[in-house]
Amino acid sequence: MAGLGRKEKGQSLRGSRIAIAIVIGVLLGCVFAFLYPHGFFSSDSTASSHRIAKSNLQIDSPPCESAERIKMLKSDIVSLSEKNAELKKQVRELSEQLRLAEQGQDHAQKQVLVLGKQQKAGPPGTVKGLRTNPTVVPDPSVNPRLAKILEDVAVGRELIVALANSNVQSMLEVWFTNIKRVGIPNYLVVALDDHIVEFCKSNNVPVYKRDPDKGIDSVARTGGNHAVSGLKFRILREFLQLGYSVLLSDIDIVYLQNPFDYLYRDSDVESMTDGHNNMTAYGYNDVFDEPAMGWARYAHTMRIWVYNSGFFYIRPTIPSIELLDRVADRLSQQRNSWDQAVFNEEFFFPSHPGYDGLHAAKRTMDFYLFMNSKVLFKTVRKDARLKKLKPVIVHVNYHPDKLPRMKAVVEFYVNGKHDALEPFPEGSDW
Ligand SMILES: *[C@@H]1O[C@H](CO)[C@@H](O)[C@H](O)[C@H]1NC(C)=O
């Protein structure tokens, strides 16, 4: 800024010198007008000096002075406009720096909060971005009663959580029977009505029911599938705030091994996929062809089948909680939206003008270990080699006849009934 002040001062000094010179020029101009009626200068190299020369010296005034004086004037004007351009450039650069500083400030501060200190990049092949975000400080005051339950139920600060109301009682029975058979101790049913509370208690299943004054419980009792899905994200938030990692589970899932033995725990969200092979499950380059574009007819697109919002492991981090909030907010605003679509959109869409995307780390689960019912009924049951693999879970998400298919999965994988899966069609008959 000090440099700028000096230059301004210099400019005004030169300015007054030029003003005096111009007055003299005007007085003597008439003589030149007589001698050179078509103008004194032929042309100028810079646009700005040309403009000034024209208006002050060439047309208006008929000055009469030595050619040397005019030359001096002219070079003064040229050097002045050069200075002016330089000044303008400096102002431009300064305001650009200011803009960048303002833009970067917020982000940089947040980064310092997360990372603690700046670090140098190591040699190629040794650098790795942060995907395992730090967990939040547990806050038992959020829900002391739930905090107490989780102290008893969770193992290593993680547990399976499922929401259930009376509509799904028979599936719930298959669900916890297999969890018990596998020997998983850390699971909890969030009962959405009193009947399920009693049903769980009478079966020795850990159960939790929210306080009725929480307001959203009426949704739980009367709501359809999708309304309950929205509630799910609000309830999950408390588990995370209490500092627990949750393996969120739908009820239409058969447990065949302990999933906690197969998690990576390196991401905010580790989810099973609706994909059915390597490409659809893990992502691929889908080339879109538009022949009218000729040379550029091929547009490359990134595709991945959605994450299954009915089975995912979520760590108690800030991005995870932000995800739950974003999904819950949108589901409460857009009543007809499908929670799984919203979950994926919030999770994957990048920031763009007018929108700040989520910055969460993601991992897709192995689709043979965490198997959806499309993979089982379309591929695995027909493949002698794949049939021998034992999944960790099977999720009957692709079929409406859930209970019979769940039972068939148990027959096939647990009781060794080799043809148990055969009676079912690949897809549903509607
Ligand atoms: C799918 O990916 C796995 C692991 O990368 C690989 O072993 C397997 O051969 C792939 N399968 C197909 C059909 O490409």
The ligand as an SDF file (V2000), in Angstrom:
LIG
                    3D

 14 14  0  0  0  0  0  0  0  0999 V2000
  -13.7260  -58.9010  -10.4070 C   0  0  0  0  0  0  0  0  0  0  0  0
  -12.7450  -58.3160   -9.5830 O   0  0  0  0  0  0  0  0  0  0  0  0
  -12.0160  -59.2640   -8.8330 C   0  0  0  0  0  0  0  0  0  0  0  0
  -11.1310  -58.5150   -7.8570 C   0  0  0  0  0  0  0  0  0  0  0  0
  -10.5630  -57.4160   -8.4470 O   0  0  0  0  0  0  0  0  0  0  0  0
  -11.2400  -60.1640   -9.7490 C   0  0  0  0  0  0  0  0  0  0  0  0
  -10.5140  -61.1180   -9.0190 O   0  0  0  0  0  0  0  0  0  0  0  0
  -12.2270  -60.8680  -10.6750 C   0  0  0  0  0  0  0  0  0  0  0  0
  -11.5470  -61.6360  -11.6220 O   0  0  0  0  0  0  0  0  0  0  0  0
  -13.1250  -59.8550  -11.3740 C   0  0  0  0  0  0  0  0  0  0  0  0
  -14.1650  -60.5710  -12.0810 N   0  0  0  0  0  0  0  0  0  0  0  0
  -14.4560  -60.3650  -13.3310 C   0  0  0  0  0  0  0  0  0  0  0  0
  -15.5680  -61.1660  -13.9190 C   0  0  0  0  0  0  0  0  0  0  0  0
  -13.8470  -59.5610  -14.0060 O   0  0  0  0  0  0  0  0  0  0  0  0
  1  2  1  0
  1 10  1  0
  2  3  1  0
  3  4  1  0
  3  6  1  0
  4  5  1  0
  6  7  1  0
  6  8  1  0
  8  9  1  0
  8 10  1  0
 10 11  1  0
 11 12  1  0
 12 13  1  0
 12 14  2  0
M  END
$$$$
